Amino acid sequence: MEISVNEEVFDECQDEMLHYLVKSVRALLVEKGVEEQLIYDVTGDMVFEIGAILDGSAVMGSEDKPVLPYLTFSKNENERESLIASASGSCLHEMAYGFVDNIFEEK
């Protein structure tokens, strides 16, 4: 497996993933009939928490066996053996609330 560091492509993929995640969480809450202001708050909180898990910022596992995810993206559907990474890892949780604001402003 080949992993290449490409900050620009990684950031584009990370942004697209976060955009999709925010829209998906929001759509599910709307579908379930959750009140609009609560949808905004819950979407932000859920995306932040999911982002922290994917970023490896959430404490998981144990001291002896920590669970430390590291997000990568494949170049395309047919090339799963060649991955794009960021030297500093992902920062989904740090961007979560900003993306929620942008999505809710779109309406």
N, C-alpha and C positions, 0 to 999 in steps of 0.2 A: 504494500500500500504506500502510495506517495502522498505526502502532505506538504503543500507549498504555502508559504506565508505571502498573502497579498491583501494588505489592509483595505485598499479601495474596493476590491470585489467583495471582501468579507463584509465591509460596512454596508454595501448595497444589499447583500443577501440578508444581513441582520435587520436592516430597516424594513425590507419586504416581509420578513418573517414576523416582526413585531406589528407591522400594519395589519397583517392577516390575523394575528392573534387577537388584537384589540377588536377588530371587526367581528370576529367569530364569537368572542365572549359577549360582546354587546348584542349581537343578533340572537344568541341563545337566551339571554336575559329578557329581551323584548318578547321573544316567542313564548316565554314562560309567564308573561304578564307582569313582570316586575315594574314598579313605579319608576318614572323617568329619572328623577333625581337620585334614587337609589341605584339605578342602572349605572349612572355616571360614577358614583362612589365605588360600587362593587367592581365595576370593570377595571378601574384604576388599581384597586387593591389586589384583585386577582392577577392581573397582568404583572404587577410588581412582584408578587410572591412567586408566580410561575417563572418569571425572568430570573429571580434570585436563585431558584433551583437550577435552572438551565445554565446560569453563569457560574455555578459553583460557589456562590456567595452565601447560600443557606448552609447551615451546619447539618451534615448528613452522615450517617454511619456512626462509628465510634472512634475514640482516640486511637485505638489499635488498628482499626480498619476504616479510615475515612472514605467517603464517597465523594470524589472530586470530578464532576463532569467537565468536559472541554468541548465546546461547540465547534463544529466544522460544517462545511457545505460541500456537496459534490458539484463538480463542474457542470454536469448535466445528467439527465436520467440514465443515460447509457454508460456513464463513466464513473461508477461508484468506487473505483479503486484509486481515484485521484481526487484528493480533498483540498479545500481552501481553508486556511486558518488565519487567525490574527495572533501576533506575538503576545499581545496582552490579554487575549481571550475576549469573550463577549461581555457586553455591558447592558443587556436587555433591561434589567431592573432599574438602572439609572435613567433610561430613556422612557420608561413605561408611562409615567403621568403626562409627559409632553405629547406622546403619541395619542393618548386618550383625549387630551384637549383638542388636538388637530382633527381627530376622527369625529368628535362631537360637534366641532365647528362646521364640518362639511355638511352634515345632515343632508 
